[in-house]
Amino acid sequence: MTLNSDGRGGKREKIMRNYVVLCNQKNLSMVGENSQSYSY
């Protein structure tokens, strides 16, 4: 990666990473809730 693309895309990459992390946490908690109410 070049410094240029880092400087311009860095913020957006961080936001996307945070978004993905949030989605993963939501999915994990949903799976946890589902596994408590349903047995697979």
Order of alpha helices (4+ residues) and beta strands (2+ residues): alpha
